[in-house]
Each structure stands twice: as structure tokens, then as C-alpha cells.
Amino acid sequence: MNLLDFFRTRKLIEKVDSSISGEVRIFKVLGKPSMVVGGLEQSGAFIGGIWKKALKKVSHSPFAIRHSLILGLGGGTVAQLVNKFWPDAKMVGVEIDPAVIRFGKKYFNLDKISNLEIVNADAVEWVEKRGKFDLILIDVYLADKVPQSCETEEFLRKIKRLLSPSGLVIFNRLFYKEKKEETREFIGKLEKIFSRISFVRTSSNLLTLSQK
């Protein structure tokens, strides 16, 4: 299917203007839902393909994943993947926008994902809470921008403190045009805080896998 055919099959199902995310739209593409915020898919097959590549790599490593944290839960596409690769892992999913959570439940069965605790909160505030996680997945975009509060060294150090001794944190970053330079600057901050960093590249994104 070429790009033109793709958009011909895309049908708008519902939309809402959110005070947090702006316009949130639900499309059906080839019979499956896609959540689009600010022109970018936040939940659906495309974002699932991005994360699947990284999580598959982790699943083939010796990491034991018992507790997972997702910052930027969206409609739950990533949580579905974690549940698939590690069905016994307990998950906490933090999402700032109640409209996104509502759409996630309505169109993506967000509230039916086993072992998932859904938290409606600001990720920056939530990470002040105690807890240790073997896997932390961070996808905190509002449209195509990461909030500055989620890029500070203070925030990154708090994330590091939430990791179990052998834990892993994965940041999803856009990586095209001007976004490449933004992501390179962000990686520079990660290198000051985490001892080991590796990468998974997709057509439009770069996922950074960081360890204590």
C-alpha cells in the first residue's frame, strides 16, 4: 500500500479538543484504531511497530522484567506489547491527559490490559514517588514536543533512582530533520547520568536504551 492509499483508508471516528494535548483524533485505518495528537500517532499500529523493535531486543536479553513503568501511557499500545513479552510483569502507566485515557479505554481496551495500573498524573510529579522498576519506558510527547521538564538532568536522575540495580530505561525520541539535533543534545545529557547507552533506530525515531 502506498501513502496515498493509506490516507484514503483512514476514516475519522471521533475527536476532542483537550486543554492538555490539543486536538486528539481517533481514526480507523484498515479496521484498526489510531490515536493522532498534533499530527503524530500516539497509539496504534505505527507506534506499536516502533516500540516492538526495541522491546523484542530486550526480550532476547537476560533482563528479568517483573515491574515496569510507562510514562506517557497514551492509549496503551506499549502496555499491550509489554504484556505480550512479559505477561506476568506488573505495570504502572502514567498519562497526564484524561481525554487520552478515555479514548484509550474506548478504542484500545486500555482498561482490559492485565496487570496494568492506570495513573492520571504528570510524569514529572509522579516520579517523586517511591518504587523500583526493572523496565521504564518513556514516551512523554505532547504532539511533537517533549516537555522541557522531562529533559532536565534533575528529572533524568530521578528516573535513574527508580531503576532496579539491573534495570533498563528506554526513551522514545523523534529523529528526523531538526529533531535529530534535539535528540543528540538529549543523548548528551543521558551520557552524563547513565553508564551504558545503546540505540534502536527506526525510520523516524531513535530509542535510547540506558542502564545505571
Backbone hydrogen bonds, N-H to C=O, Kabsch-Sander energy under -0.5 kcal/mol:
donor,donor_aa,acceptor,acceptor_aa,energy
6,F,2,N,-2.0
7,F,3,L,-2.1
8,R,4,L,-1.7
9,T,5,D,-1.4
9,T,6,F,-0.5
10,R,7,F,-0.6
11,K,9,T,-0.5
11,K,28,K,-2.2
13,I,26,I,-3.4
14,E,26,I,-1.4
16,V,24,V,-2.2
18,S,16,V,-0.8
18,S,22,G,-3.3
22,G,18,S,-1.7
24,V,16,V,-3.1
25,R,23,E,-0.5
25,R,36,V,-2.7
26,I,14,E,-3.4
27,F,25,R,-0.5
27,F,34,S,-2.7
28,K,11,K,-2.5
29,V,27,F,-0.5
29,V,32,K,-3.3
30,L,9,T,-0.6
32,K,29,V,-1.7
34,S,27,F,-2.1
35,M,43,S,-2.7
36,V,25,R,-3.0
36,V,34,S,-0.6
37,V,40,L,-3.0
38,G,23,E,-1.0
40,L,37,V,-1.8
42,Q,35,M,-3.4
43,S,35,M,-1.3
48,G,44,G,-2.0
49,G,45,A,-2.0
50,I,46,F,-1.5
51,W,47,I,-2.1
52,K,48,G,-2.5
53,K,49,G,-1.3
54,A,50,I,-0.9
55,L,51,W,-2.8
56,K,52,K,-2.4
57,K,53,K,-1.1
58,V,54,A,-1.9
59,S,55,L,-2.5
60,H,56,K,-1.0
60,H,57,K,-0.5
61,S,58,V,-1.9
65,I,63,F,-0.7
66,R,64,A,-0.8
68,S,90,K,-2.9
69,L,135,L,-2.6
70,I,92,V,-2.9
71,L,69,L,-0.5
71,L,137,L,-2.9
72,G,70,I,-0.6
72,G,94,V,-2.9
73,L,94,V,-1.7
76,G,73,L,-1.7
80,Q,76,G,-2.3
81,L,77,T,-1.4
82,V,78,V,-2.5
83,N,79,A,-2.5
84,K,80,Q,-1.5
85,F,81,L,-2.6
86,W,82,V,-3.1
89,A,86,W,-2.0
90,K,66,R,-2.8
91,M,115,N,-3.4
92,V,68,S,-2.1
93,G,117,E,-3.0
94,V,70,I,-3.3
94,V,92,V,-0.5
95,E,93,G,-0.5
95,E,119,V,-2.7
101,I,97,D,-1.8
102,R,98,P,-2.5
103,F,99,A,-2.2
104,G,100,V,-2.5
105,K,101,I,-2.3
106,K,102,R,-2.2
107,Y,103,F,-2.9
108,F,103,F,-0.6
108,F,104,G,-1.6
109,N,105,K,-0.6
110,L,104,G,-2.0
112,K,109,N,-1.8
113,I,110,L,-1.2
114,S,112,K,-0.5
116,L,113,I,-1.2
117,E,91,M,-2.5
117,E,115,N,-0.5
118,I,116,L,-0.6
119,V,93,G,-3.1
121,A,95,E,-0.8
121,A,119,V,-1.0
126,W,122,D,-2.6
127,V,123,A,-2.1
128,E,125,E,-1.3
129,K,126,W,-2.3
133,F,162,L,-2.7
134,D,67,H,-2.1
135,L,67,H,-1.5
136,I,168,L,-2.4
137,L,69,L,-3.1
138,I,170,I,-3.0
139,D,71,L,-3.1
139,D,137,L,-0.5
142,L,145,K,-3.0
143,A,141,Y,-0.6
145,K,142,L,-1.6
150,C,147,P,-2.0
151,E,148,Q,-1.9
156,L,152,T,-2.1
157,R,153,E,-2.3
158,K,154,E,-1.7
159,I,155,F,-2.1
160,K,156,L,-2.1
161,R,157,R,-1.9
162,L,158,K,-1.1
162,L,159,I,-0.7
163,L,159,I,-0.6
163,L,160,K,-1.1
164,S,133,F,-2.4
167,G,164,S,-2.6
168,L,134,D,-2.1
169,V,210,S,-2.6
170,I,136,I,-3.0
171,F,208,T,-2.0
172,N,138,I,-2.5
173,R,171,F,-0.6
173,R,206,L,-1.7
175,F,204,S,-3.1
179,K,176,Y,-2.3
180,K,177,K,-1.4
181,E,177,K,-0.5
182,E,178,E,-1.3
183,T,179,K,-2.4
184,R,180,K,-2.3
185,E,181,E,-2.2
186,F,182,E,-1.8
187,I,183,T,-2.5
188,G,184,R,-1.7
189,K,185,E,-1.2
190,L,186,F,-2.0
191,E,187,I,-2.4
192,K,188,G,-0.6
192,K,189,K,-0.8
193,I,189,K,-0.6
193,I,190,L,-1.3
194,F,190,L,-3.1
195,S,211,Q,-1.1
196,R,211,Q,-1.2
198,S,209,L,-2.3
200,V,207,L,-2.2
202,T,205,N,-2.7
206,L,173,R,-3.0
207,L,200,V,-2.9
208,T,171,F,-2.1
208,T,206,L,-0.5
209,L,198,S,-2.9
209,L,207,L,-0.5
210,S,169,V,-3.1
210,S,208,T,-0.6
211,Q,196,R,-2.3
212,K,167,G,-0.6
